[in-house]
Amino acid sequence: MKSMLKFKTFCRSAYVLLYVITLAFISISPKTITTHINGNGIADAHGSRVLLLLAPLLYSIVAELVIHATKRRRIQAGLRDVNFILASEYRWIGALIVIFVVFVIMMWIQIN
């Protein structure tokens, strides 16, 4: 099941990278960050910079759920031993990349 291994490695390395980026953001951020921006674009809630760790935590939960769902789908379809990444898995990879970029942008906005 090398293709499943490649898929799992991609997902897990993405959230490890997000943790590294988050730690870098925490090191350069002020002690208080913006946690909410109202409809007028004005920051109306603030919190500790440790709250930046919520994004990679949420991302890792989503990535593990995606891994579980993909593995289950392969088993149900009888494609357990297929040695390539399926189209549905590429869709998940695309979705995870989009979420990754959104989280990085969101954290950047919070520290600036």
N, C-alpha and C positions, 0 to 999 in steps of 0.2 A: 504494500500500500504506500508506495513512494509518493504518489500524487497527494494523498491525504497528509503525508508528512510535510510536503512542501507547503500545502495550504495552512496547516497548523503552525509551521515555522513562520510563515508570513504574518499571520494574525498575531502571534505572540511577540515577534520581533517588533511589530508596529506599536504594541502597547508598551514594550520596554523602551522604545525610542521616545514615545510620548512622555513616559516618566522622566527620562533624561532631560527632555526639553522643559518639562515642568520644573524640575529642580534648578535648571539654569534660569528660568523665569523667576523662581522664588528668590534666587540669589541676587538678582538685579532689581527686584520689585521693592517698593516702599513697604513699611510695616503694615499699612492699611491699604487695601485694594477696593475697587468698586465691585459690588456684588449684584447691583441692579441698576438699570438705566430705564427711566420712564419714557413715555411716548414722545416727549419733547426733546429727548436726547440728553437729559440732565441726570447725573448720578444722584440717586436718592437713598442708596443703602451702601454701607461699607462694612468690611470685615477683615479678618486676619489673612495674611498672604498664604497661610497654610491651606486655606479653602481652595487654592488652585489645584490641590491634589484630588479634588472631586472629579475633575475632567478625566484624568487617566484612570481613576478607579472605575468610573462609569464606563469608559471605553473598554477596559479589560473585562468587565462583566459582559458587555455586549459581544465582544470578540469570542469569549468562551461559549456564550449561548449560540453564536453562529457556528462555531466548531462543532458543538454538540448536535445542532440541527442538521448540519451538512453530513456528519457521520451517520446520523440516524437515517437520513434520506438515501444515502448510498446503500446502507444495509437493506432498507425496504425495497429499493429498486433492484437489488441483486448486483450492484456494481462495486462491490467491496474490493475486488481485485483489479479493477480497471486502472491502468497505470498512466493516467493523464488527468489534468484538472478539467472538470466538467464545466459547461457553460453557466450553469446556475452558481457554481463556485466562483467563476469570474465576476458574476454580478455581485456576489457578496463582497469580493475583494474591492470592486469599484465603490460599493456603498461604504465599506470601512475606510477607504481612502478619503471619501468626501467627509465623513464624520471626523476623521483625523484632522483634516485641514480646517474644518469649522471649529474644532476644539482649540487648535493652536491660535487661530485668529481671535477667538473669544478670550483666551487667556491674555493675548497681547493687548487687547482692548482693555481688559481689567487692570493691567498693571500700568497703563499709560493714562 
